[in-house]
Amino acid sequence: MILEALIAFDIWVMRTFMGGLPGETISAAAYNSERTGKWGGRLGRPVIDLLFYVFQREHCRKAWTDQLEVYK
């Protein structure tokens, strides 16, 4: 319940303030940016992965693969 609320907030922040795609989280966007060669991903993805390192290795990549339908 709490995790779903945090993810929904993440998606809302991404969409409202960062111009993300519908359903896209900040972590997935950071990985996608890095994957496509944008500087924001090269800076943001390592920071986000470091923050989540204790809970999940390669957090951004896993978030991106969970949300692949957003990028089609």
CHARMM internal coordinates of N, CA and C (Angstrom, degrees):
IC EDIT
DIST 1 N 1 CA 1.4499
DIST 1 CA 1 C 1.5310
ANGL 1 N 1 CA 1 C 110.87
DIST 1 C 2 N 1.3239
ANGL 1 CA 1 C 2 N 117.09
DIHE 1 N 1 CA 1 C 2 N -48.86
DIST 2 N 2 CA 1.4562
ANGL 1 C 2 N 2 CA 120.42
DIHE 1 CA 1 C 2 N 2 CA -179.66
DIST 2 CA 2 C 1.5249
ANGL 2 N 2 CA 2 C 110.07
DIHE 1 C 2 N 2 CA 2 C -68.73
DIST 2 C 3 N 1.3342
ANGL 2 CA 2 C 3 N 116.89
DIHE 2 N 2 CA 2 C 3 N -41.75
DIST 3 N 3 CA 1.4601
ANGL 2 C 3 N 3 CA 120.55
DIHE 2 CA 2 C 3 N 3 CA 179.48
DIST 3 CA 3 C 1.5242
ANGL 3 N 3 CA 3 C 111.18
DIHE 2 C 3 N 3 CA 3 C -60.83
DIST 3 C 4 N 1.3166
ANGL 3 CA 3 C 4 N 117.81
DIHE 3 N 3 CA 3 C 4 N -42.79
DIST 4 N 4 CA 1.4592
ANGL 3 C 4 N 4 CA 121.41
DIHE 3 CA 3 C 4 N 4 CA 179.12
DIST 4 CA 4 C 1.5205
ANGL 4 N 4 CA 4 C 111.08
DIHE 3 C 4 N 4 CA 4 C -63.10
DIST 4 C 5 N 1.3368
ANGL 4 CA 4 C 5 N 116.81
DIHE 4 N 4 CA 4 C 5 N -38.86
DIST 5 N 5 CA 1.4653
ANGL 4 C 5 N 5 CA 121.01
DIHE 4 CA 4 C 5 N 5 CA 178.25
DIST 5 CA 5 C 1.5295
ANGL 5 N 5 CA 5 C 110.73
DIHE 4 C 5 N 5 CA 5 C -65.89
DIST 5 C 6 N 1.3314
ANGL 5 CA 5 C 6 N 117.20
DIHE 5 N 5 CA 5 C 6 N -39.90
DIST 6 N 6 CA 1.4574
ANGL 5 C 6 N 6 CA 120.66
DIHE 5 CA 5 C 6 N 6 CA 178.59
DIST 6 CA 6 C 1.5270
ANGL 6 N 6 CA 6 C 111.46
DIHE 5 C 6 N 6 CA 6 C -66.45
DIST 6 C 7 N 1.3262
ANGL 6 CA 6 C 7 N 116.64
DIHE 6 N 6 CA 6 C 7 N -40.01
DIST 7 N 7 CA 1.4652
ANGL 6 C 7 N 7 CA 120.46
DIHE 6 CA 6 C 7 N 7 CA 177.65
DIST 7 CA 7 C 1.5268
ANGL 7 N 7 CA 7 C 110.57
DIHE 6 C 7 N 7 CA 7 C -65.42
DIST 7 C 8 N 1.3232
ANGL 7 CA 7 C 8 N 116.74
DIHE 7 N 7 CA 7 C 8 N -42.41
DIST 8 N 8 CA 1.4640
ANGL 7 C 8 N 8 CA 120.61
DIHE 7 CA 7 C 8 N 8 CA 178.08
DIST 8 CA 8 C 1.5316
ANGL 8 N 8 CA 8 C 110.61
DIHE 7 C 8 N 8 CA 8 C -61.92
DIST 8 C 9 N 1.3253
ANGL 8 CA 8 C 9 N 117.37
DIHE 8 N 8 CA 8 C 9 N -40.56
DIST 9 N 9 CA 1.4608
ANGL 8 C 9 N 9 CA 121.45
DIHE 8 CA 8 C 9 N 9 CA 177.09
DIST 9 CA 9 C 1.5227
ANGL 9 N 9 CA 9 C 110.43
DIHE 8 C 9 N 9 CA 9 C -64.53
DIST 9 C 10 N 1.3132
ANGL 9 CA 9 C 10 N 117.08
DIHE 9 N 9 CA 9 C 10 N -41.79
DIST 10 N 10 CA 1.4626
ANGL 9 C 10 N 10 CA 122.81
DIHE 9 CA 9 C 10 N 10 CA 178.10
DIST 10 CA 10 C 1.5323
ANGL 10 N 10 CA 10 C 110.05
DIHE 9 C 10 N 10 CA 10 C -59.17
DIST 10 C 11 N 1.3088
ANGL 10 CA 10 C 11 N 116.84
DIHE 10 N 10 CA 10 C 11 N -46.76
DIST 11 N 11 CA 1.4647
ANGL 10 C 11 N 11 CA 121.81
DIHE 10 CA 10 C 11 N 11 CA 179.38
DIST 11 CA 11 C 1.5261
ANGL 11 N 11 CA 11 C 110.32
DIHE 10 C 11 N 11 CA 11 C -63.23
DIST 11 C 12 N 1.3168
ANGL 11 CA 11 C 12 N 116.84
DIHE 11 N 11 CA 11 C 12 N -41.61
DIST 12 N 12 CA 1.4629
ANGL 11 C 12 N 12 CA 121.51
DIHE 11 CA 11 C 12 N 12 CA 179.41
DIST 12 CA 12 C 1.5293
ANGL 12 N 12 CA 12 C 110.80
DIHE 11 C 12 N 12 CA 12 C -62.95
DIST 12 C 13 N 1.3339
ANGL 12 CA 12 C 13 N 116.93
DIHE 12 N 12 CA 12 C 13 N -45.64
DIST 13 N 13 CA 1.4696
ANGL 12 C 13 N 13 CA 121.11
DIHE 12 CA 12 C 13 N 13 CA 178.39
DIST 13 CA 13 C 1.5247
ANGL 13 N 13 CA 13 C 109.95
DIHE 12 C 13 N 13 CA 13 C -61.45
DIST 13 C 14 N 1.3190
ANGL 13 CA 13 C 14 N 116.45
DIHE 13 N 13 CA 13 C 14 N -46.23
DIST 14 N 14 CA 1.4635
ANGL 13 C 14 N 14 CA 121.07
DIHE 13 CA 13 C 14 N 14 CA -179.19
DIST 14 CA 14 C 1.5232
ANGL 14 N 14 CA 14 C 110.74
DIHE 13 C 14 N 14 CA 14 C -59.60
DIST 14 C 15 N 1.3014
ANGL 14 CA 14 C 15 N 117.08
DIHE 14 N 14 CA 14 C 15 N -46.38
DIST 15 N 15 CA 1.4691
ANGL 14 C 15 N 15 CA 122.22
DIHE 14 CA 14 C 15 N 15 CA -177.27
DIST 15 CA 15 C 1.5286
ANGL 15 N 15 CA 15 C 111.54
DIHE 14 C 15 N 15 CA 15 C -70.60
DIST 15 C 16 N 1.3290
ANGL 15 CA 15 C 16 N 116.94
DIHE 15 N 15 CA 15 C 16 N -43.71
DIST 16 N 16 CA 1.4556
ANGL 15 C 16 N 16 CA 121.55
DIHE 15 CA 15 C 16 N 16 CA -173.33
DIST 16 CA 16 C 1.5249
ANGL 16 N 16 CA 16 C 113.29
DIHE 15 C 16 N 16 CA 16 C -76.54
DIST 16 C 17 N 1.3085
ANGL 16 CA 16 C 17 N 117.04
DIHE 16 N 16 CA 16 C 17 N -45.52
DIST 17 N 17 CA 1.4616
ANGL 16 C 17 N 17 CA 120.33
DIHE 16 CA 16 C 17 N 17 CA -171.93
DIST 17 CA 17 C 1.5285
ANGL 17 N 17 CA 17 C 114.76
DIHE 16 C 17 N 17 CA 17 C -104.04
DIST 17 C 18 N 1.3164
ANGL 17 CA 17 C 18 N 117.26
DIHE 17 N 17 CA 17 C 18 N -19.99
DIST 18 N 18 CA 1.4597
ANGL 17 C 18 N 18 CA 119.74
DIHE 17 CA 17 C 18 N 18 CA -175.65
DIST 18 CA 18 C 1.5209
ANGL 18 N 18 CA 18 C 112.57
DIHE 17 C 18 N 18 CA 18 C -116.59
DIST 18 C 19 N 1.3178
ANGL 18 CA 18 C 19 N 117.45
DIHE 18 N 18 CA 18 C 19 N -0.82
DIST 19 N 19 CA 1.4553
ANGL 18 C 19 N 19 CA 121.04
DIHE 18 CA 18 C 19 N 19 CA 176.68
DIST 19 CA 19 C 1.5159
ANGL 19 N 19 CA 19 C 114.67
DIHE 18 C 19 N 19 CA 19 C 69.68
DIST 19 C 20 N 1.3212
ANGL 19 CA 19 C 20 N 116.93
DIHE 19 N 19 CA 19 C 20 N 31.99
DIST 20 N 20 CA 1.4579
ANGL 19 C 20 N 20 CA 121.16
DIHE 19 CA 19 C 20 N 20 CA -179.08
DIST 20 CA 20 C 1.5136
ANGL 20 N 20 CA 20 C 113.36
DIHE 19 C 20 N 20 CA 20 C -73.29
DIST 20 C 21 N 1.3007
ANGL 20 CA 20 C 21 N 114.32
DIHE 20 N 20 CA 20 C 21 N 172.07
DIST 21 N 21 CA 1.4587
ANGL 20 C 21 N 21 CA 121.37
DIHE 20 CA 20 C 21 N 21 CA 177.00
DIST 21 CA 21 C 1.5293
ANGL 21 N 21 CA 21 C 109.84
DIHE 20 C 21 N 21 CA 21 C -75.66
DIST 21 C 22 N 1.3275
ANGL 21 CA 21 C 22 N 118.26
DIHE 21 N 21 CA 21 C 22 N 155.52
DIST 22 N 22 CA 1.4648
ANGL 21 C 22 N 22 CA 119.89
DIHE 21 CA 21 C 22 N 22 CA 176.95
DIST 22 CA 22 C 1.5308
ANGL 22 N 22 CA 22 C 110.80
DIHE 21 C 22 N 22 CA 22 C -59.38
DIST 22 C 23 N 1.3117
ANGL 22 CA 22 C 23 N 117.15
DIHE 22 N 22 CA 22 C 23 N 126.42
DIST 23 N 23 CA 1.4556
ANGL 22 C 23 N 23 CA 122.72
DIHE 22 CA 22 C 23 N 23 CA 178.56
DIST 23 CA 23 C 1.5117
ANGL 23 N 23 CA 23 C 114.81
DIHE 22 C 23 N 23 CA 23 C 86.36
DIST 23 C 24 N 1.3185
ANGL 23 CA 23 C 24 N 118.22
DIHE 23 N 23 CA 23 C 24 N 3.31
DIST 24 N 24 CA 1.4652
ANGL 23 C 24 N 24 CA 122.19
DIHE 23 CA 23 C 24 N 24 CA -176.55
DIST 24 CA 24 C 1.5284
ANGL 24 N 24 CA 24 C 110.95
DIHE 23 C 24 N 24 CA 24 C -91.46
DIST 24 C 25 N 1.3199
ANGL 24 CA 24 C 25 N 115.90
DIHE 24 N 24 CA 24 C 25 N 130.82
DIST 25 N 25 CA 1.4643
ANGL 24 C 25 N 25 CA 120.00
DIHE 24 CA 24 C 25 N 25 CA 175.96
DIST 25 CA 25 C 1.5307
ANGL 25 N 25 CA 25 C 109.64
DIHE 24 C 25 N 25 CA 25 C -90.48
DIST 25 C 26 N 1.3260
ANGL 25 CA 25 C 26 N 115.20
DIHE 25 N 25 CA 25 C 26 N 165.03
DIST 26 N 26 CA 1.4616
ANGL 25 C 26 N 26 CA 120.99
DIHE 25 CA 25 C 26 N 26 CA 178.95
DIST 26 CA 26 C 1.5281
ANGL 26 N 26 CA 26 C 110.10
DIHE 25 C 26 N 26 CA 26 C -62.19
DIST 26 C 27 N 1.3256
ANGL 26 CA 26 C 27 N 116.92
DIHE 26 N 26 CA 26 C 27 N -40.78
DIST 27 N 27 CA 1.4665
ANGL 26 C 27 N 27 CA 120.95
DIHE 26 CA 26 C 27 N 27 CA -179.19
DIST 27 CA 27 C 1.5238
ANGL 27 N 27 CA 27 C 111.64
DIHE 26 C 27 N 27 CA 27 C -63.66
DIST 27 C 28 N 1.3164
ANGL 27 CA 27 C 28 N 116.91
DIHE 27 N 27 CA 27 C 28 N -45.53
DIST 28 N 28 CA 1.4668
ANGL 27 C 28 N 28 CA 120.60
DIHE 27 CA 27 C 28 N 28 CA 179.15
DIST 28 CA 28 C 1.5205
ANGL 28 N 28 CA 28 C 110.70
DIHE 27 C 28 N 28 CA 28 C -64.81
DIST 28 C 29 N 1.3222
ANGL 28 CA 28 C 29 N 117.07
DIHE 28 N 28 CA 28 C 29 N -39.35
DIST 29 N 29 CA 1.4607
ANGL 28 C 29 N 29 CA 120.80
DIHE 28 CA 28 C 29 N 29 CA 178.66
DIST 29 CA 29 C 1.5212
ANGL 29 N 29 CA 29 C 111.18
DIHE 28 C 29 N 29 CA 29 C -64.70
DIST 29 C 30 N 1.3311
ANGL 29 CA 29 C 30 N 117.09
DIHE 29 N 29 CA 29 C 30 N -38.70
DIST 30 N 30 CA 1.4671
ANGL 29 C 30 N 30 CA 120.74
DIHE 29 CA 29 C 30 N 30 CA 178.64
DIST 30 CA 30 C 1.5249
ANGL 30 N 30 CA 30 C 110.41
DIHE 29 C 30 N 30 CA 30 C -63.86
DIST 30 C 31 N 1.3167
ANGL 30 CA 30 C 31 N 117.25
DIHE 30 N 30 CA 30 C 31 N -43.75
DIST 31 N 31 CA 1.4681
ANGL 30 C 31 N 31 CA 120.04
DIHE 30 CA 30 C 31 N 31 CA 178.62
DIST 31 CA 31 C 1.5256
ANGL 31 N 31 CA 31 C 110.58
DIHE 30 C 31 N 31 CA 31 C -65.51
DIST 31 C 32 N 1.3263
ANGL 31 CA 31 C 32 N 116.80
DIHE 31 N 31 CA 31 C 32 N -43.36
DIST 32 N 32 CA 1.4603
ANGL 31 C 32 N 32 CA 120.37
DIHE 31 CA 31 C 32 N 32 CA -179.84
DIST 32 CA 32 C 1.5273
ANGL 32 N 32 CA 32 C 110.84
DIHE 31 C 32 N 32 CA 32 C -63.29
DIST 32 C 33 N 1.3145
ANGL 32 CA 32 C 33 N 117.02
DIHE 32 N 32 CA 32 C 33 N -38.60
DIST 33 N 33 CA 1.4652
ANGL 32 C 33 N 33 CA 120.70
DIHE 32 CA 32 C 33 N 33 CA 177.89
DIST 33 CA 33 C 1.5221
ANGL 33 N 33 CA 33 C 111.17
DIHE 32 C 33 N 33 CA 33 C -64.44
DIST 33 C 34 N 1.3125
ANGL 33 CA 33 C 34 N 116.45
DIHE 33 N 33 CA 33 C 34 N -42.94
DIST 34 N 34 CA 1.4564
ANGL 33 C 34 N 34 CA 119.69
DIHE 33 CA 33 C 34 N 34 CA 178.12
DIST 34 CA 34 C 1.5244
ANGL 34 N 34 CA 34 C 110.75
DIHE 33 C 34 N 34 CA 34 C -65.09
DIST 34 C 35 N 1.3153
ANGL 34 CA 34 C 35 N 116.04
DIHE 34 N 34 CA 34 C 35 N -41.80
DIST 35 N 35 CA 1.4617
ANGL 34 C 35 N 35 CA 121.84
DIHE 34 CA 34 C 35 N 35 CA -178.69
DIST 35 CA 35 C 1.5188
ANGL 35 N 35 CA 35 C 111.72
DIHE 34 C 35 N 35 CA 35 C -62.66
DIST 35 C 36 N 1.3217
ANGL 35 CA 35 C 36 N 116.42
DIHE 35 N 35 CA 35 C 36 N -33.44
DIST 36 N 36 CA 1.4603
ANGL 35 C 36 N 36 CA 120.58
DIHE 35 CA 35 C 36 N 36 CA -179.45
DIST 36 CA 36 C 1.5235
ANGL 36 N 36 CA 36 C 112.60
DIHE 35 C 36 N 36 CA 36 C -94.64
DIST 36 C 37 N 1.3482
ANGL 36 CA 36 C 37 N 117.40
DIHE 36 N 36 CA 36 C 37 N 7.37
DIST 37 N 37 CA 1.4511
ANGL 36 C 37 N 37 CA 121.85
DIHE 36 CA 36 C 37 N 37 CA 172.42
DIST 37 CA 37 C 1.5160
ANGL 37 N 37 CA 37 C 116.15
DIHE 36 C 37 N 37 CA 37 C 85.01
DIST 37 C 38 N 1.3150
ANGL 37 CA 37 C 38 N 118.58
DIHE 37 N 37 CA 37 C 38 N 15.47
DIST 38 N 38 CA 1.4616
ANGL 37 C 38 N 38 CA 120.94
DIHE 37 CA 37 C 38 N 38 CA 179.50
DIST 38 CA 38 C 1.5262
ANGL 38 N 38 CA 38 C 110.26
DIHE 37 C 38 N 38 CA 38 C -84.89
DIST 38 C 39 N 1.3140
ANGL 38 CA 38 C 39 N 116.34
DIHE 38 N 38 CA 38 C 39 N 145.96
DIST 39 N 39 CA 1.4667
ANGL 38 C 39 N 39 CA 120.71
DIHE 38 CA 38 C 39 N 39 CA -174.73
DIST 39 CA 39 C 1.5219
ANGL 39 N 39 CA 39 C 112.42
DIHE 38 C 39 N 39 CA 39 C -65.80
DIST 39 C 40 N 1.3234
ANGL 39 CA 39 C 40 N 118.71
DIHE 39 N 39 CA 39 C 40 N -31.98
DIST 40 N 40 CA 1.4648
ANGL 39 C 40 N 40 CA 121.11
DIHE 39 CA 39 C 40 N 40 CA -179.56
DIST 40 CA 40 C 1.5192
ANGL 40 N 40 CA 40 C 112.69
DIHE 39 C 40 N 40 CA 40 C -60.30
DIST 40 C 41 N 1.3095
ANGL 40 CA 40 C 41 N 116.29
DIHE 40 N 40 CA 40 C 41 N -36.63
DIST 41 N 41 CA 1.4589
ANGL 40 C 41 N 41 CA 120.91
DIHE 40 CA 40 C 41 N 41 CA 177.59
DIST 41 CA 41 C 1.5141
ANGL 41 N 41 CA 41 C 112.54
DIHE 40 C 41 N 41 CA 41 C -71.70
DIST 41 C 42 N 1.3125
ANGL 41 CA 41 C 42 N 115.70
DIHE 41 N 41 CA 41 C 42 N -37.79
DIST 42 N 42 CA 1.4592
ANGL 41 C 42 N 42 CA 119.09
DIHE 41 CA 41 C 42 N 42 CA 179.28
DIST 42 CA 42 C 1.5237
ANGL 42 N 42 CA 42 C 112.16
DIHE 41 C 42 N 42 CA 42 C -66.76
DIST 42 C 43 N 1.3253
ANGL 42 CA 42 C 43 N 116.85
DIHE 42 N 42 CA 42 C 43 N -25.26
DIST 43 N 43 CA 1.4659
ANGL 42 C 43 N 43 CA 120.97
DIHE 42 CA 42 C 43 N 43 CA 176.82
DIST 43 CA 43 C 1.5321
ANGL 43 N 43 CA 43 C 111.64
DIHE 42 C 43 N 43 CA 43 C -92.78
DIST 43 C 44 N 1.3195
ANGL 43 CA 43 C 44 N 116.03
DIHE 43 N 43 CA 43 C 44 N -45.58
DIST 44 N 44 CA 1.4567
ANGL 43 C 44 N 44 CA 120.79
DIHE 43 CA 43 C 44 N 44 CA -173.58
DIST 44 CA 44 C 1.5172
ANGL 44 N 44 CA 44 C 115.66
DIHE 43 C 44 N 44 CA 44 C -75.88
DIST 44 C 45 N 1.3215
ANGL 44 CA 44 C 45 N 117.22
DIHE 44 N 44 CA 44 C 45 N -40.88
DIST 45 N 45 CA 1.4603
ANGL 44 C 45 N 45 CA 120.39
DIHE 44 CA 44 C 45 N 45 CA -176.75
DIST 45 CA 45 C 1.5223
ANGL 45 N 45 CA 45 C 113.48
DIHE 44 C 45 N 45 CA 45 C -59.02
DIST 45 C 46 N 1.3277
ANGL 45 CA 45 C 46 N 120.23
DIHE 45 N 45 CA 45 C 46 N -46.14
DIST 46 N 46 CA 1.4686
ANGL 45 C 46 N 46 CA 118.94
DIHE 45 CA 45 C 46 N 46 CA 179.01
DIST 46 CA 46 C 1.5273
ANGL 46 N 46 CA 46 C 113.03
DIHE 45 C 46 N 46 CA 46 C -63.49
DIST 46 C 47 N 1.3153
ANGL 46 CA 46 C 47 N 116.49
DIHE 46 N 46 CA 46 C 47 N -35.64
DIST 47 N 47 CA 1.4761
ANGL 46 C 47 N 47 CA 120.14
DIHE 46 CA 46 C 47 N 47 CA 179.72
DIST 47 CA 47 C 1.5246
ANGL 47 N 47 CA 47 C 110.15
DIHE 46 C 47 N 47 CA 47 C -66.63
DIST 47 C 48 N 1.3266
ANGL 47 CA 47 C 48 N 116.62
DIHE 47 N 47 CA 47 C 48 N -46.42
DIST 48 N 48 CA 1.4661
ANGL 47 C 48 N 48 CA 120.59
DIHE 47 CA 47 C 48 N 48 CA 179.84
DIST 48 CA 48 C 1.5247
ANGL 48 N 48 CA 48 C 110.30
DIHE 47 C 48 N 48 CA 48 C -63.79
DIST 48 C 49 N 1.3304
ANGL 48 CA 48 C 49 N 117.15
DIHE 48 N 48 CA 48 C 49 N -45.32
DIST 49 N 49 CA 1.4653
ANGL 48 C 49 N 49 CA 120.19
DIHE 48 CA 48 C 49 N 49 CA 178.93
DIST 49 CA 49 C 1.5249
ANGL 49 N 49 CA 49 C 111.36
DIHE 48 C 49 N 49 CA 49 C -60.90
DIST 49 C 50 N 1.3179
ANGL 49 CA 49 C 50 N 117.52
DIHE 49 N 49 CA 49 C 50 N -37.00
DIST 50 N 50 CA 1.4622
ANGL 49 C 50 N 50 CA 120.90
DIHE 49 CA 49 C 50 N 50 CA 177.58
DIST 50 CA 50 C 1.5263
ANGL 50 N 50 CA 50 C 111.10
DIHE 49 C 50 N 50 CA 50 C -65.24
DIST 50 C 51 N 1.3302
ANGL 50 CA 50 C 51 N 117.32
DIHE 50 N 50 CA 50 C 51 N -40.95
DIST 51 N 51 CA 1.4644
ANGL 50 C 51 N 51 CA 121.13
DIHE 50 CA 50 C 51 N 51 CA 178.75
DIST 51 CA 51 C 1.5300
ANGL 51 N 51 CA 51 C 112.37
DIHE 50 C 51 N 51 CA 51 C -63.12
DIST 51 C 52 N 1.3245
ANGL 51 CA 51 C 52 N 116.72
DIHE 51 N 51 CA 51 C 52 N -34.54
DIST 52 N 52 CA 1.4619
ANGL 51 C 52 N 52 CA 121.62
DIHE 51 CA 51 C 52 N 52 CA -177.66
DIST 52 CA 52 C 1.5276
ANGL 52 N 52 CA 52 C 113.32
DIHE 51 C 52 N 52 CA 52 C -97.60
DIST 52 C 53 N 1.3270
ANGL 52 CA 52 C 53 N 118.05
DIHE 52 N 52 CA 52 C 53 N 3.17
DIST 53 N 53 CA 1.4636
ANGL 52 C 53 N 53 CA 122.85
DIHE 52 CA 52 C 53 N 53 CA -172.64
DIST 53 CA 53 C 1.5263
ANGL 53 N 53 CA 53 C 113.14
DIHE 52 C 53 N 53 CA 53 C -54.00
DIST 53 C 54 N 1.3089
ANGL 53 CA 53 C 54 N 117.75
DIHE 53 N 53 CA 53 C 54 N -41.00
DIST 54 N 54 CA 1.4678
ANGL 53 C 54 N 54 CA 121.80
DIHE 53 CA 53 C 54 N 54 CA -178.66
DIST 54 CA 54 C 1.5267
ANGL 54 N 54 CA 54 C 111.13
DIHE 53 C 54 N 54 CA 54 C -66.42
DIST 54 C 55 N 1.3324
ANGL 54 CA 54 C 55 N 116.96
DIHE 54 N 54 CA 54 C 55 N -34.50
DIST 55 N 55 CA 1.4605
ANGL 54 C 55 N 55 CA 121.48
DIHE 54 CA 54 C 55 N 55 CA -175.32
DIST 55 CA 55 C 1.5239
ANGL 55 N 55 CA 55 C 113.22
DIHE 54 C 55 N 55 CA 55 C -90.45
DIST 55 C 56 N 1.3417
ANGL 55 CA 55 C 56 N 116.38
DIHE 55 N 55 CA 55 C 56 N -36.87
DIST 56 N 56 CA 1.4651
ANGL 55 C 56 N 56 CA 119.71
DIHE 55 CA 55 C 56 N 56 CA -175.08
DIST 56 CA 56 C 1.5233
ANGL 56 N 56 CA 56 C 109.81
DIHE 55 C 56 N 56 CA 56 C -157.47
DIST 56 C 57 N 1.3062
ANGL 56 CA 56 C 57 N 116.63
DIHE 56 N 56 CA 56 C 57 N 121.11
DIST 57 N 57 CA 1.4612
ANGL 56 C 57 N 57 CA 121.13
DIHE 56 CA 56 C 57 N 57 CA 175.69
DIST 57 CA 57 C 1.5284
ANGL 57 N 57 CA 57 C 108.84
DIHE 56 C 57 N 57 CA 57 C -73.31
DIST 57 C 58 N 1.3119
ANGL 57 CA 57 C 58 N 117.11
DIHE 57 N 57 CA 57 C 58 N 144.30
DIST 58 N 58 CA 1.4734
ANGL 57 C 58 N 58 CA 123.16
DIHE 57 CA 57 C 58 N 58 CA -179.34
DIST 58 CA 58 C 1.5349
ANGL 58 N 58 CA 58 C 111.56
DIHE 57 C 58 N 58 CA 58 C 53.87
DIST 58 C 59 N 1.3122
ANGL 58 CA 58 C 59 N 116.07
DIHE 58 N 58 CA 58 C 59 N 46.92
DIST 59 N 59 CA 1.4667
ANGL 58 C 59 N 59 CA 122.13
DIHE 58 CA 58 C 59 N 59 CA -176.13
DIST 59 CA 59 C 1.5343
ANGL 59 N 59 CA 59 C 112.19
DIHE 58 C 59 N 59 CA 59 C -56.29
DIST 59 C 60 N 1.3201
ANGL 59 CA 59 C 60 N 117.37
DIHE 59 N 59 CA 59 C 60 N -47.35
DIST 60 N 60 CA 1.4649
ANGL 59 C 60 N 60 CA 120.32
DIHE 59 CA 59 C 60 N 60 CA -176.11
DIST 60 CA 60 C 1.5302
ANGL 60 N 60 CA 60 C 112.05
DIHE 59 C 60 N 60 CA 60 C -64.31
DIST 60 C 61 N 1.3230
ANGL 60 CA 60 C 61 N 117.00
DIHE 60 N 60 CA 60 C 61 N -42.78
DIST 61 N 61 CA 1.4736
ANGL 60 C 61 N 61 CA 120.15
DIHE 60 CA 60 C 61 N 61 CA 178.66
DIST 61 CA 61 C 1.5250
ANGL 61 N 61 CA 61 C 110.21
DIHE 60 C 61 N 61 CA 61 C -62.19
DIST 61 C 62 N 1.3236
ANGL 61 CA 61 C 62 N 116.92
DIHE 61 N 61 CA 61 C 62 N -42.63
DIST 62 N 62 CA 1.4663
ANGL 61 C 62 N 62 CA 120.61
DIHE 61 CA 61 C 62 N 62 CA 179.90
DIST 62 CA 62 C 1.5251
ANGL 62 N 62 CA 62 C 111.24
DIHE 61 C 62 N 62 CA 62 C -66.98
DIST 62 C 63 N 1.3314
ANGL 62 CA 62 C 63 N 116.85
DIHE 62 N 62 CA 62 C 63 N -37.65
DIST 63 N 63 CA 1.4701
ANGL 62 C 63 N 63 CA 119.85
DIHE 62 CA 62 C 63 N 63 CA 176.40
DIST 63 CA 63 C 1.5271
ANGL 63 N 63 CA 63 C 110.06
DIHE 62 C 63 N 63 CA 63 C -64.10
DIST 63 C 64 N 1.3251
ANGL 63 CA 63 C 64 N 115.80
DIHE 63 N 63 CA 63 C 64 N -40.54
DIST 64 N 64 CA 1.4658
ANGL 63 C 64 N 64 CA 120.43
DIHE 63 CA 63 C 64 N 64 CA 179.33
DIST 64 CA 64 C 1.5225
ANGL 64 N 64 CA 64 C 111.34
DIHE 63 C 64 N 64 CA 64 C -64.09
DIST 64 C 65 N 1.3451
ANGL 64 CA 64 C 65 N 117.22
DIHE 64 N 64 CA 64 C 65 N -44.66
DIST 65 N 65 CA 1.4681
ANGL 64 C 65 N 65 CA 119.53
DIHE 64 CA 64 C 65 N 65 CA -179.74
DIST 65 CA 65 C 1.5214
ANGL 65 N 65 CA 65 C 111.50
DIHE 64 C 65 N 65 CA 65 C -67.64
DIST 65 C 66 N 1.3353
ANGL 65 CA 65 C 66 N 117.69
DIHE 65 N 65 CA 65 C 66 N -30.52
DIST 66 N 66 CA 1.4638
ANGL 65 C 66 N 66 CA 120.62
DIHE 65 CA 65 C 66 N 66 CA 176.46
DIST 66 CA 66 C 1.5248
ANGL 66 N 66 CA 66 C 111.73
DIHE 65 C 66 N 66 CA 66 C -69.98
DIST 66 C 67 N 1.3399
ANGL 66 CA 66 C 67 N 116.92
DIHE 66 N 66 CA 66 C 67 N -21.73
DIST 67 N 67 CA 1.4638
ANGL 66 C 67 N 67 CA 120.71
DIHE 66 CA 66 C 67 N 67 CA -175.06
DIST 67 CA 67 C 1.5215
ANGL 67 N 67 CA 67 C 112.43
DIHE 66 C 67 N 67 CA 67 C -116.37
DIST 67 C 68 N 1.3109
ANGL 67 CA 67 C 68 N 118.05
DIHE 67 N 67 CA 67 C 68 N 26.24
DIST 68 N 68 CA 1.4652
ANGL 67 C 68 N 68 CA 121.10
DIHE 67 CA 67 C 68 N 68 CA -177.60
DIST 68 CA 68 C 1.5239
ANGL 68 N 68 CA 68 C 113.10
DIHE 67 C 68 N 68 CA 68 C -56.07
DIST 68 C 69 N 1.3187
ANGL 68 CA 68 C 69 N 118.70
DIHE 68 N 68 CA 68 C 69 N -29.82
DIST 69 N 69 CA 1.4547
ANGL 68 C 69 N 69 CA 120.91
DIHE 68 CA 68 C 69 N 69 CA -179.34
DIST 69 CA 69 C 1.5306
ANGL 69 N 69 CA 69 C 111.32
DIHE 68 C 69 N 69 CA 69 C -63.92
DIST 69 C 70 N 1.3227
ANGL 69 CA 69 C 70 N 118.25
DIHE 69 N 69 CA 69 C 70 N -22.94
DIST 70 N 70 CA 1.4589
ANGL 69 C 70 N 70 CA 122.41
DIHE 69 CA 69 C 70 N 70 CA 177.69
DIST 70 CA 70 C 1.5239
ANGL 70 N 70 CA 70 C 110.74
DIHE 69 C 70 N 70 CA 70 C -65.80
DIST 70 C 71 N 1.3262
ANGL 70 CA 70 C 71 N 116.83
DIHE 70 N 70 CA 70 C 71 N -33.14
DIST 71 N 71 CA 1.4599
ANGL 70 C 71 N 71 CA 121.51
DIHE 70 CA 70 C 71 N 71 CA -173.50
DIST 71 CA 71 C 1.5228
ANGL 71 N 71 CA 71 C 114.60
DIHE 70 C 71 N 71 CA 71 C -94.11
DIST 71 C 72 N 1.3218
ANGL 71 CA 71 C 72 N 117.97
DIHE 71 N 71 CA 71 C 72 N 4.55
DIST 72 N 72 CA 1.4708
ANGL 71 C 72 N 72 CA 120.88
DIHE 71 CA 71 C 72 N 72 CA 178.78
DIST 72 CA 72 C 1.4965
ANGL 72 N 72 CA 72 C 111.80
DIHE 71 C 72 N 72 CA 72 C -93.27
END
COOR INIT
IC SEED 1 N 1 CA 1 C
IC BUILD
